[in-house]
Amino acid sequence: MNSQTQAKPWANQKAVRHYDLTPDQVQQLDNDQTWFFMSRLVARHLPPGSSLLDLGCAAGSLHSLLNKRGVKMQYTGVDVTPELIQAAKHRYPEINFQVASALELPFEDASFDVVFSKGTLFVTQDPHEALLQALRVAKRTLIVDLVLNKPGEPDQTVTTEDRGSVHLLGPQGLSELGRALSGCRVVSNLLNVGLTHRDQLHPAYQKMNYLKHLVLCVHKETK
Ligand SMILES: C[S@@+](CC[C@H](N)C(=O)[O-])C[C@H]1O[C@@H](n2cnc3c(N)ncnc32)[C@H](O)[C@@H]1O
């Protein structure tokens, strides 16, 4: 990993606590539109017993949510923030969680049937590299979300108080995204998910004057 992509754990305790969800709070995730769509995409594209990697897993919300719905999988969760991985291991001791950066994944190519990442690629120092890493370790399906800037505006990095930088894709980021996904089939792309009610957004995002959420589900084409 070079100095530009050096991943930092989240140090802001308010942000860390926000993502340390109890099992009861996990039950409420269907009220969040992004969770609603993304968790259903996973359930649909994960044949029973498949392996899934959750990048930026925080305290294991996805595992808990799918487990309650009876989805059977071999789950691995990674997150760069040690406190969140500690909380995940404490809550779900039988599950595989580890501290790792999305920018330098300690896994072989094509190690997981499905790679999932919600709310994470665009808060890493280098979303493009994180996407390439996610594609590298995925055998078949990638389900991720990104955020876009206003049409015509350039790529932008907005510094937030509690979660570091948030990267909004402009024309450059979108053409890099297109190149990265050139060997893939886009199964689903949902725009604007989660942003119907701006005042329900996390305060870190409310200060951005425009923000569009993009949820992507792609299959790697096998020759
Ligand atoms: C906005 S939270 C999303 C958490 C969870 N996926 C969700 O949607 O509720 C972003 C998560 O990404 C983690 N994170 C930030 N940079 C990362 C990186 N380079 N590698 C892995 N995880 C990272 C943070 O620690 C945090 O848990």
The ligand as an ORCA input file, in Angstrom:
! r2SCAN-3c Opt
* xyz 0 1
  C     -20.599      4.618      6.701
  S     -19.982      3.237      7.602
  C     -20.973      1.915      6.903
  C     -21.058      0.723      7.799
  C     -22.031     -0.366      7.308
  N     -21.561     -1.008      6.070
  C     -23.412      0.207      7.115
  O     -23.789      0.480      5.972
  O     -24.113      0.391      8.121
  C     -18.409      3.005      6.824
  C     -17.587      1.892      7.424
  O     -16.409      1.745      6.612
  C     -15.299      1.540      7.444
  N     -14.139      1.943      6.655
  C     -13.681      3.200      6.346
  N     -12.595      3.131      5.558
  C     -12.357      1.798      5.347
  C     -11.360      1.077      4.637
  N     -10.383      1.689      3.965
  N     -11.406     -0.262      4.658
  C     -12.385     -0.940      5.330
  N     -13.348     -0.309      6.040
  C     -13.333      1.052      6.043
  C     -15.583      2.406      8.683
  O     -14.840      1.938      9.796
  C     -17.092      2.180      8.841
  O     -17.384      1.058      9.628
*
